[in-house]
């Protein structure tokens, strides 16, 4: 095993409680450091599907509070700026304050990842996730349709 480096982390108490709850539900190991290491590894594996120089396809899913001042306008602006990467959008008004938005995306990995970061980092976005695969690996070895 490689050397472990110790560093301190600050997070809101409520988030830490959620982390402990998650660790307990998982059951296998409730050690905070171990749980955090696993989460970071999982996240990095997800990010690994974004190949910066290749075309990727995927989706961005987010839940946001539409009462947050300026948020809807900011999201709108980012999405218009990336109209070539956003293939389709679905918007669901979940309840009085929450919106669910699912975007189908396609474009250069780096561009898609930056776009997702811009949106998911905004204040008022409660949950967000980019899931994607490189089209080259998706299509590899599959039957190819020829259109005449
Ligand atoms: Ni809505």
Backbone and ligand atoms as CSV (ligand in chain L), in Angstrom:
chain,resi,resn,atom,element,x,y,z
A,1,UNK,N,N,0.843,-1.197,0.000
A,1,UNK,CA,C,0.000,0.000,0.000
A,1,UNK,C,C,0.875,1.243,0.000
A,2,UNK,N,N,0.450,2.228,-0.773
A,2,UNK,CA,C,1.229,3.464,-0.834
A,2,UNK,C,C,1.080,4.234,0.474
A,3,UNK,N,N,1.986,5.166,0.687
A,3,UNK,CA,C,1.962,5.960,1.921
A,3,UNK,C,C,0.655,6.742,2.031
A,4,UNK,N,N,0.154,6.803,3.226
A,4,UNK,CA,C,-1.060,7.587,3.449
A,4,UNK,C,C,-0.670,8.992,3.874
A,5,UNK,N,N,-1.319,9.973,3.308
A,5,UNK,CA,C,-1.081,11.359,3.677
A,5,UNK,C,C,-2.289,11.843,4.472
A,6,UNK,N,N,-2.002,12.485,5.578
A,6,UNK,CA,C,-3.092,12.965,6.423
A,6,UNK,C,C,-3.358,14.442,6.132
A,7,UNK,N,N,-4.627,14.788,5.957
A,7,UNK,CA,C,-4.978,16.204,5.813
A,7,UNK,C,C,-6.331,16.429,6.464
A,8,UNK,N,N,-6.633,17.669,6.803
A,8,UNK,CA,C,-7.908,17.916,7.479
A,8,UNK,C,C,-8.951,18.407,6.481
A,9,UNK,N,N,-10.196,18.036,6.724
A,9,UNK,CA,C,-11.300,18.379,5.831
A,9,UNK,C,C,-12.361,19.115,6.633
A,10,UNK,N,N,-12.878,20.203,6.086
A,10,UNK,CA,C,-13.989,20.899,6.722
A,10,UNK,C,C,-15.254,20.629,5.924
A,11,UNK,N,N,-16.323,20.282,6.614
A,11,UNK,CA,C,-17.604,20.151,5.913
A,11,UNK,C,C,-18.742,20.451,6.879
A,12,UNK,N,N,-19.878,20.857,6.330
A,12,UNK,CA,C,-21.018,21.154,7.197
A,12,UNK,C,C,-21.403,19.920,8.015
A,13,UNK,N,N,-21.845,20.156,9.247
A,13,UNK,CA,C,-22.187,19.060,10.143
A,13,UNK,C,C,-23.228,18.129,9.522
A,14,UNK,N,N,-24.215,18.720,8.852
A,14,UNK,CA,C,-25.283,17.908,8.260
A,14,UNK,C,C,-24.722,16.963,7.192
A,15,UNK,N,N,-23.748,17.464,6.431
A,15,UNK,CA,C,-23.153,16.636,5.394
A,15,UNK,C,C,-22.347,15.486,6.014
A,16,UNK,N,N,-21.659,15.804,7.107
A,16,UNK,CA,C,-20.888,14.779,7.805
A,16,UNK,C,C,-21.817,13.697,8.369
A,17,UNK,N,N,-22.983,14.122,8.879
A,17,UNK,CA,C,-23.956,13.144,9.377
A,17,UNK,C,C,-24.438,12.250,8.246
A,18,UNK,N,N,-24.640,12.853,7.072
A,18,UNK,CA,C,-25.060,12.057,5.917
A,18,UNK,C,C,-23.984,11.048,5.532
A,19,UNK,N,N,-22.737,11.503,5.636
A,19,UNK,CA,C,-21.607,10.620,5.317
A,19,UNK,C,C,-21.577,9.430,6.284
A,20,UNK,N,N,-21.751,9.711,7.577
A,20,UNK,CA,C,-21.752,8.632,8.574
A,20,UNK,C,C,-22.925,7.685,8.349
A,21,UNK,N,N,-24.075,8.259,7.994
A,21,UNK,CA,C,-25.266,7.438,7.716
A,21,UNK,C,C,-25.012,6.521,6.533
A,22,UNK,N,N,-24.384,7.076,5.517
A,22,UNK,CA,C,-24.051,6.311,4.320
A,22,UNK,C,C,-23.106,5.163,4.674
A,23,UNK,N,N,-22.104,5.489,5.501
A,23,UNK,CA,C,-21.125,4.482,5.910
A,23,UNK,C,C,-21.800,3.353,6.683
A,24,UNK,N,N,-22.741,3.727,7.548
A,24,UNK,CA,C,-23.439,2.709,8.348
A,24,UNK,C,C,-24.327,1.818,7.488
A,25,UNK,N,N,-25.024,2.445,6.536
A,25,UNK,CA,C,-25.888,1.649,5.645
A,25,UNK,C,C,-25.053,0.667,4.834
A,26,UNK,N,N,-23.871,1.123,4.439
A,26,UNK,CA,C,-22.993,0.263,3.666
A,26,UNK,C,C,-22.466,-0.884,4.504
A,27,UNK,N,N,-22.243,-0.569,5.781
A,27,UNK,CA,C,-21.949,-1.623,6.744
A,27,UNK,C,C,-20.549,-2.206,6.740
A,28,UNK,N,N,-19.960,-2.353,5.563
A,28,UNK,CA,C,-18.682,-3.065,5.482
A,28,UNK,C,C,-17.578,-2.362,6.260
A,29,UNK,N,N,-17.524,-1.048,6.156
A,29,UNK,CA,C,-16.486,-0.315,6.852
A,29,UNK,C,C,-16.997,1.083,7.205
A,30,UNK,N,N,-17.076,1.370,8.491
A,30,UNK,CA,C,-17.654,2.642,8.892
A,30,UNK,C,C,-16.579,3.670,9.223
A,31,UNK,N,N,-15.329,3.329,8.926
A,31,UNK,CA,C,-14.231,4.259,9.131
A,31,UNK,C,C,-14.334,5.414,8.127
A,32,UNK,N,N,-14.390,6.631,8.641
A,32,UNK,CA,C,-14.603,7.789,7.762
A,32,UNK,C,C,-13.546,7.908,6.664
A,33,UNK,N,N,-12.302,7.693,7.028
A,33,UNK,CA,C,-11.235,7.820,6.031
A,33,UNK,C,C,-11.431,6.810,4.896
A,34,UNK,N,N,-11.771,5.585,5.283
A,34,UNK,CA,C,-11.946,4.544,4.273
A,34,UNK,C,C,-13.129,4.861,3.368
A,35,UNK,N,N,-14.216,5.343,3.966
A,35,UNK,CA,C,-15.407,5.693,3.176
A,35,UNK,C,C,-15.083,6.831,2.212
A,36,UNK,N,N,-14.375,7.836,2.707
A,36,UNK,CA,C,-14.000,8.963,1.837
A,36,UNK,C,C,-13.091,8.514,0.695
A,37,UNK,N,N,-12.147,7.630,1.010
A,37,UNK,CA,C,-11.254,7.125,-0.048
A,37,UNK,C,C,-12.056,6.423,-1.143
A,38,UNK,N,N,-13.034,5.606,-0.703
A,38,UNK,CA,C,-13.865,4.897,-1.679
A,38,UNK,C,C,-14.653,5.866,-2.550
A,39,UNK,N,N,-15.230,6.886,-1.898
A,39,UNK,CA,C,-16.041,7.851,-2.649
A,39,UNK,C,C,-15.189,8.599,-3.670
A,40,UNK,N,N,-13.982,8.976,-3.254
A,40,UNK,CA,C,-13.096,9.700,-4.169
A,40,UNK,C,C,-12.713,8.804,-5.350
A,41,UNK,N,N,-12.401,7.539,-5.047
A,41,UNK,CA,C,-12.044,6.614,-6.130
A,41,UNK,C,C,-13.203,6.450,-7.111
A,42,UNK,N,N,-14.420,6.284,-6.561
A,42,UNK,CA,C,-15.594,6.123,-7.425
A,42,UNK,C,C,-15.769,7.333,-8.323
A,43,UNK,N,N,-15.598,8.503,-7.714
A,43,UNK,CA,C,-15.777,9.747,-8.469
A,43,UNK,C,C,-14.733,9.848,-9.587
A,44,UNK,N,N,-13.517,9.480,-9.262
A,44,UNK,CA,C,-12.450,9.572,-10.259
A,44,UNK,C,C,-12.663,8.580,-11.391
A,45,UNK,N,N,-13.231,7.428,-11.068
A,45,UNK,CA,C,-13.546,6.456,-12.114
A,45,UNK,C,C,-14.604,7.038,-13.041
A,46,UNK,N,N,-15.628,7.682,-12.452
A,46,UNK,CA,C,-16.666,8.328,-13.267
A,46,UNK,C,C,-16.049,9.366,-14.199
A,47,UNK,N,N,-15.188,10.201,-13.609
A,47,UNK,CA,C,-14.554,11.262,-14.396
A,47,UNK,C,C,-13.709,10.662,-15.501
A,48,UNK,N,N,-13.180,9.471,-15.227
A,48,UNK,CA,C,-12.325,8.813,-16.199
A,48,UNK,C,C,-13.020,8.501,-17.510
A,49,UNK,N,N,-14.377,8.496,-17.461
A,49,UNK,CA,C,-15.118,8.228,-18.688
A,49,UNK,C,C,-15.154,9.434,-19.606
A,50,UNK,N,N,-14.771,10.578,-19.054
A,50,UNK,CA,C,-14.679,11.771,-19.883
A,50,UNK,C,C,-13.282,11.807,-20.487
A,51,UNK,N,N,-13.199,11.518,-21.779
A,51,UNK,CA,C,-11.911,11.572,-22.456
A,51,UNK,C,C,-11.796,12.963,-23.083
A,52,UNK,N,N,-10.867,13.802,-22.566
A,52,UNK,CA,C,-10.820,15.215,-22.953
A,52,UNK,C,C,-10.773,15.468,-24.457
A,53,UNK,N,N,-10.027,14.625,-25.184
A,53,UNK,CA,C,-9.840,14.913,-26.605
A,53,UNK,C,C,-10.738,14.093,-27.525
A,54,UNK,N,N,-11.641,13.316,-26.932
A,54,UNK,CA,C,-12.524,12.514,-27.774
A,54,UNK,C,C,-13.962,12.978,-27.644
A,55,UNK,N,N,-14.754,12.583,-28.627
A,55,UNK,CA,C,-16.169,12.907,-28.539
A,55,UNK,C,C,-16.829,11.981,-27.515
A,56,UNK,N,N,-17.660,12.533,-26.664
A,56,UNK,CA,C,-18.388,11.724,-25.688
A,56,UNK,C,C,-19.884,11.965,-25.866
A,57,UNK,N,N,-20.665,10.987,-25.418
A,57,UNK,CA,C,-22.119,11.158,-25.347
A,57,UNK,C,C,-22.545,10.819,-23.936
A,58,UNK,N,N,-23.605,11.421,-23.457
A,58,UNK,CA,C,-24.049,11.115,-22.105
A,58,UNK,C,C,-25.160,12.013,-21.644
A,59,UNK,N,N,-25.250,12.153,-20.331
A,59,UNK,CA,C,-26.323,12.975,-19.786
A,59,UNK,C,C,-25.851,13.733,-18.552
A,60,UNK,N,N,-26.485,14.863,-18.337
A,60,UNK,CA,C,-26.278,15.628,-17.110
A,60,UNK,C,C,-27.623,15.634,-16.400
A,61,UNK,N,N,-27.617,15.181,-15.165
A,61,UNK,CA,C,-28.845,15.171,-14.371
A,61,UNK,C,C,-28.654,16.114,-13.202
A,62,UNK,N,N,-29.607,16.984,-12.964
A,62,UNK,CA,C,-29.467,17.862,-11.800
A,62,UNK,C,C,-30.817,18.199,-11.190
A,63,UNK,N,N,-30.785,18.433,-9.883
A,63,UNK,CA,C,-31.958,18.905,-9.151
A,63,UNK,C,C,-31.565,20.250,-8.571
A,64,UNK,N,N,-32.375,21.264,-8.845
A,64,UNK,CA,C,-32.025,22.577,-8.326
A,64,UNK,C,C,-33.236,23.319,-7.756
A,65,UNK,N,N,-32.912,24.288,-6.910
A,65,UNK,CA,C,-33.933,25.106,-6.254
A,65,UNK,C,C,-34.210,26.310,-7.138
A,66,UNK,N,N,-35.369,26.368,-7.746
A,66,UNK,CA,C,-35.604,27.446,-8.707
A,66,UNK,C,C,-35.922,28.785,-8.028
A,67,UNK,N,N,-35.977,28.788,-6.700
A,67,UNK,CA,C,-36.140,30.055,-5.981
A,67,UNK,C,C,-34.806,30.764,-5.769
A,68,UNK,N,N,-33.695,30.063,-5.999
A,68,UNK,CA,C,-32.390,30.703,-5.820
A,68,UNK,C,C,-32.246,31.847,-6.830
A,69,UNK,N,N,-32.047,33.083,-6.336
A,69,UNK,CA,C,-31.999,34.240,-7.233
A,69,UNK,C,C,-30.968,34.088,-8.347
A,70,UNK,N,N,-31.413,34.301,-9.567
A,70,UNK,CA,C,-30.501,34.297,-10.714
A,70,UNK,C,C,-30.115,32.931,-11.243
A,71,UNK,N,N,-30.449,31.864,-10.515
A,71,UNK,CA,C,-29.984,30.535,-10.925
A,71,UNK,C,C,-30.547,30.099,-12.282
A,72,UNK,N,N,-31.860,30.238,-12.438
A,72,UNK,CA,C,-32.483,29.803,-13.692
A,72,UNK,C,C,-31.870,30.545,-14.881
A,73,UNK,N,N,-31.620,31.845,-14.704
A,73,UNK,CA,C,-31.031,32.648,-15.784
A,73,UNK,C,C,-29.607,32.190,-16.092
A,74,UNK,N,N,-28.843,31.869,-15.053
A,74,UNK,CA,C,-27.461,31.410,-15.264
A,74,UNK,C,C,-27.443,30.076,-16.000
A,75,UNK,N,N,-28.311,29.158,-15.570
A,75,UNK,CA,C,-28.381,27.857,-16.236
A,75,UNK,C,C,-28.763,28.030,-17.700
A,76,UNK,N,N,-29.712,28.934,-17.941
A,76,UNK,CA,C,-30.193,29.197,-19.291
A,76,UNK,C,C,-29.057,29.718,-20.171
A,77,UNK,N,N,-28.281,30.637,-19.617
A,77,UNK,CA,C,-27.185,31.249,-20.361
A,77,UNK,C,C,-26.135,30.201,-20.747
A,78,UNK,N,N,-25.773,29.351,-19.773
A,78,UNK,CA,C,-24.779,28.304,-20.036
A,78,UNK,C,C,-25.290,27.351,-21.114
A,79,UNK,N,N,-26.589,27.017,-21.029
A,79,UNK,CA,C,-27.144,26.058,-21.984
A,79,UNK,C,C,-27.219,26.646,-23.394
A,80,UNK,N,N,-27.509,27.952,-23.485
A,80,UNK,CA,C,-27.518,28.573,-24.813
A,80,UNK,C,C,-26.112,28.634,-25.390
A,81,UNK,N,N,-25.117,28.908,-24.510
A,81,UNK,CA,C,-23.740,28.970,-24.961
A,81,UNK,C,C,-23.303,27.602,-25.504
A,82,UNK,N,N,-23.911,26.535,-24.979
A,82,UNK,CA,C,-23.527,25.174,-25.383
A,82,UNK,C,C,-24.622,24.486,-26.189
A,83,UNK,N,N,-25.320,25.264,-27.013
A,83,UNK,CA,C,-26.422,24.660,-27.776
A,83,UNK,C,C,-25.946,23.559,-28.710
A,84,UNK,N,N,-24.662,23.597,-29.121
A,84,UNK,CA,C,-24.191,22.518,-30.001
A,84,UNK,C,C,-23.928,21.227,-29.223
A,85,UNK,N,N,-23.615,21.345,-27.925
A,85,UNK,CA,C,-23.340,20.138,-27.120
A,85,UNK,C,C,-24.624,19.547,-26.520
A,86,UNK,N,N,-25.646,20.381,-26.334
A,86,UNK,CA,C,-26.880,19.886,-25.708
A,86,UNK,C,C,-27.858,19.429,-26.790
A,87,UNK,N,N,-28.070,18.125,-26.822
A,87,UNK,CA,C,-28.896,17.531,-27.860
A,87,UNK,C,C,-30.372,17.637,-27.513
A,88,UNK,N,N,-30.687,17.445,-26.241
A,88,UNK,CA,C,-32.080,17.450,-25.810
A,88,UNK,C,C,-32.165,17.767,-24.320
A,89,UNK,N,N,-33.269,18.341,-23.914
A,89,UNK,CA,C,-33.442,18.720,-22.509
A,89,UNK,C,C,-34.804,18.264,-22.013
A,90,UNK,N,N,-34.858,17.754,-20.796
A,90,UNK,CA,C,-36.140,17.453,-20.165
A,90,UNK,C,C,-36.186,18.190,-18.835
A,91,UNK,N,N,-37.242,18.933,-18.620
A,91,UNK,CA,C,-37.392,19.686,-17.378
A,91,UNK,C,C,-38.645,19.193,-16.655
A,92,UNK,N,N,-38.491,18.823,-15.385
A,92,UNK,CA,C,-39.631,18.367,-14.586
A,92,UNK,C,C,-39.756,19.267,-13.369
A,93,UNK,N,N,-40.925,19.878,-13.168
A,93,UNK,CA,C,-41.158,20.689,-11.976
A,93,UNK,C,C,-41.547,19.718,-10.860
A,94,UNK,N,N,-40.599,19.409,-9.985
A,94,UNK,CA,C,-40.805,18.347,-8.997
A,94,UNK,C,C,-41.817,18.728,-7.927
A,95,UNK,N,N,-41.666,19.927,-7.373
A,95,UNK,CA,C,-42.581,20.406,-6.342
A,95,UNK,C,C,-42.510,21.928,-6.325
A,96,UNK,N,N,-42.919,22.559,-5.223
A,96,UNK,CA,C,-42.958,24.025,-5.175
A,96,UNK,C,C,-41.606,24.669,-5.419
A,97,UNK,N,N,-40.520,23.989,-4.996
A,97,UNK,CA,C,-39.230,24.658,-5.142
A,97,UNK,C,C,-38.191,23.924,-5.996
A,98,UNK,N,N,-38.369,22.638,-6.206
A,98,UNK,CA,C,-37.337,21.874,-6.906
A,98,UNK,C,C,-37.648,21.566,-8.368
A,99,UNK,N,N,-36.636,21.696,-9.190
A,99,UNK,CA,C,-36.736,21.312,-10.594
A,99,UNK,C,C,-35.735,20.195,-10.849
A,100,UNK,N,N,-36.147,19.244,-11.666
A,100,UNK,CA,C,-35.234,18.192,-12.136
A,100,UNK,C,C,-34.976,18.471,-13.605
A,101,UNK,N,N,-33.719,18.476,-13.987
A,101,UNK,CA,C,-33.406,18.693,-15.391
A,101,UNK,C,C,-32.454,17.607,-15.865
A,102,UNK,N,N,-32.771,17.034,-17.004
A,102,UNK,CA,C,-31.923,15.998,-17.596
A,102,UNK,C,C,-31.540,16.452,-19.004
A,103,UNK,N,N,-30.246,16.556,-19.240
A,103,UNK,CA,C,-29.761,17.009,-20.542
A,103,UNK,C,C,-29.034,15.872,-21.235
A,104,UNK,N,N,-29.371,15.619,-22.469
A,104,UNK,CA,C,-28.591,14.679,-23.280
A,104,UNK,C,C,-27.491,15.495,-23.944
A,105,UNK,N,N,-26.254,15.047,-23.808
A,105,UNK,CA,C,-25.128,15.840,-24.309
A,105,UNK,C,C,-24.244,15.030,-25.257
A,106,UNK,N,N,-23.603,15.760,-26.140
A,106,UNK,CA,C,-22.680,15.133,-27.080
A,106,UNK,C,C,-21.664,16.182,-27.506
A,107,UNK,N,N,-20.393,15.831,-27.396
A,107,UNK,CA,C,-19.382,16.805,-27.809
A,107,UNK,C,C,-18.007,16.386,-27.320
A,108,UNK,N,N,-17.034,17.277,-27.511
A,108,UNK,CA,C,-15.685,16.977,-27.063
A,108,UNK,C,C,-15.687,16.829,-25.537
A,109,UNK,N,N,-15.036,15.782,-25.057
A,109,UNK,CA,C,-15.036,15.468,-23.631
A,109,UNK,C,C,-14.727,16.649,-22.742
A,110,UNK,N,N,-13.695,17.405,-23.111
A,110,UNK,CA,C,-13.271,18.538,-22.300
A,110,UNK,C,C,-14.376,19.592,-22.214
A,111,UNK,N,N,-15.007,19.841,-23.350
A,111,UNK,CA,C,-16.049,20.878,-23.413
A,111,UNK,C,C,-17.268,20.451,-22.594
A,112,UNK,N,N,-17.650,19.183,-22.754
A,112,UNK,CA,C,-18.809,18.663,-22.022
A,112,UNK,C,C,-18.548,18.689,-20.513
A,113,UNK,N,N,-17.344,18.290,-20.102
A,113,UNK,CA,C,-17.012,18.275,-18.674
A,113,UNK,C,C,-17.005,19.694,-18.096
A,114,UNK,N,N,-16.467,20.656,-18.857
A,114,UNK,CA,C,-16.458,22.048,-18.387
A,114,UNK,C,C,-17.868,22.596,-18.252
A,115,UNK,N,N,-18.693,22.280,-19.228
A,115,UNK,CA,C,-20.082,22.734,-19.192
A,115,UNK,C,C,-20.785,22.174,-17.950
A,116,UNK,N,N,-20.574,20.888,-17.680
A,116,UNK,CA,C,-21.195,20.262,-16.511
A,116,UNK,C,C,-20.696,20.925,-15.224
A,117,UNK,N,N,-19.392,21.168,-15.151
A,117,UNK,CA,C,-18.829,21.819,-13.961
A,117,UNK,C,C,-19.453,23.194,-13.736
A,118,UNK,N,N,-19.611,23.945,-14.830
A,118,UNK,CA,C,-20.193,25.294,-14.734
A,118,UNK,C,C,-21.591,25.240,-14.126
A,119,UNK,N,N,-22.406,24.279,-14.589
A,119,UNK,CA,C,-23.789,24.210,-14.113
A,119,UNK,C,C,-23.886,23.610,-12.713
A,120,UNK,N,N,-23.165,22.499,-12.504
A,120,UNK,CA,C,-23.310,21.775,-11.240
A,120,UNK,C,C,-22.668,22.519,-10.075
A,121,UNK,N,N,-21.769,23.468,-10.379
A,121,UNK,CA,C,-21.116,24.233,-9.323
A,121,UNK,C,C,-21.912,25.440,-8.868
A,122,UNK,N,N,-23.025,25.721,-9.548
A,122,UNK,CA,C,-23.797,26.916,-9.203
A,122,UNK,C,C,-24.524,26.760,-7.870
A,123,UNK,N,N,-24.607,27.875,-7.155
A,123,UNK,CA,C,-25.330,27.888,-5.876
A,123,UNK,C,C,-26.811,27.614,-6.154
A,124,UNK,N,N,-27.380,26.660,-5.432
A,124,UNK,CA,C,-28.784,26.329,-5.627
A,124,UNK,C,C,-28.977,25.003,-6.343
A,125,UNK,N,N,-27.876,24.498,-6.959
A,125,UNK,CA,C,-27.943,23.172,-7.577
A,125,UNK,C,C,-27.667,22.152,-6.479
A,126,UNK,N,N,-28.691,21.363,-6.135
A,126,UNK,CA,C,-28.587,20.489,-4.968
A,126,UNK,C,C,-27.940,19.153,-5.285
A,127,UNK,N,N,-28.266,18.618,-6.410
A,127,UNK,CA,C,-27.654,17.349,-6.818
A,127,UNK,C,C,-27.316,17.460,-8.293
A,128,UNK,N,N,-26.212,16.885,-8.667
A,128,UNK,CA,C,-25.880,16.941,-10.078
A,128,UNK,C,C,-24.913,15.843,-10.438
A,129,UNK,N,N,-25.036,15.396,-11.688
A,129,UNK,CA,C,-24.160,14.308,-12.113
A,129,UNK,C,C,-24.002,14.300,-13.625
A,130,UNK,N,N,-22.769,14.141,-14.045
A,130,UNK,CA,C,-22.496,13.954,-15.466
A,130,UNK,C,C,-22.131,12.490,-15.667
A,131,UNK,N,N,-22.817,11.841,-16.567
A,131,UNK,CA,C,-22.493,10.453,-16.896
A,131,UNK,C,C,-22.223,10.390,-18.389
A,132,UNK,N,N,-21.080,9.897,-18.783
A,132,UNK,CA,C,-20.873,9.807,-20.228
A,132,UNK,C,C,-19.828,8.768,-20.608
A,133,UNK,N,N,-19.830,8.440,-21.870
A,133,UNK,CA,C,-18.855,7.505,-22.430
A,133,UNK,C,C,-18.303,8.097,-23.721
A,134,UNK,N,N,-17.078,7.686,-24.054
A,134,UNK,CA,C,-16.491,8.123,-25.317
A,134,UNK,C,C,-17.189,7.384,-26.442
A,135,UNK,N,N,-17.579,8.082,-27.488
A,135,UNK,CA,C,-18.317,7.422,-28.572
A,135,UNK,C,C,-17.463,6.355,-29.251
A,136,UNK,N,N,-16.155,6.586,-29.336
A,136,UNK,CA,C,-15.275,5.608,-29.983
A,136,UNK,C,C,-15.376,4.248,-29.298
A,137,UNK,N,N,-15.371,4.249,-27.942
A,137,UNK,CA,C,-15.447,2.977,-27.225
A,137,UNK,C,C,-16.859,2.406,-27.262
A,138,UNK,N,N,-17.874,3.292,-27.311
A,138,UNK,CA,C,-19.254,2.826,-27.354
A,138,UNK,C,C,-19.547,2.097,-28.655
A,139,UNK,N,N,-19.036,2.665,-29.738
A,139,UNK,CA,C,-19.372,2.137,-31.051
A,139,UNK,C,C,-18.442,1.004,-31.485
A,140,UNK,N,N,-17.311,0.860,-30.782
A,140,UNK,CA,C,-16.330,-0.132,-31.194
A,140,UNK,C,C,-16.929,-1.531,-31.238
A,141,UNK,N,N,-16.690,-2.203,-32.335
A,141,UNK,CA,C,-17.101,-3.594,-32.454
A,141,UNK,C,C,-18.587,-3.803,-32.682
A,142,UNK,N,N,-19.331,-2.707,-32.823
A,142,UNK,CA,C,-20.760,-2.870,-33.038
A,142,UNK,C,C,-21.090,-2.908,-34.517
A,143,UNK,N,N,-22.243,-3.485,-34.784
A,143,UNK,CA,C,-22.720,-3.528,-36.150
A,143,UNK,C,C,-22.898,-2.107,-36.688
A,144,UNK,N,N,-22.434,-1.883,-37.876
A,144,UNK,CA,C,-22.535,-0.549,-38.460
A,144,UNK,C,C,-23.614,-0.543,-39.542
A,145,UNK,N,N,-24.530,0.400,-39.436
A,145,UNK,CA,C,-25.555,0.539,-40.457
A,145,UNK,C,C,-25.039,1.406,-41.607
A,146,UNK,N,N,-25.245,0.943,-42.808
A,146,UNK,CA,C,-24.875,1.766,-43.952
A,146,UNK,C,C,-26.142,2.330,-44.568
A,147,UNK,N,N,-26.175,3.625,-44.700
A,147,UNK,CA,C,-27.340,4.249,-45.341
A,147,UNK,C,C,-26.986,4.625,-46.776
A,148,UNK,N,N,-27.812,4.204,-47.688
A,148,UNK,CA,C,-27.520,4.507,-49.101
A,148,UNK,C,C,-28.400,5.633,-49.599
L,1,NI,NI,NI,-39.172,23.676,-12.914
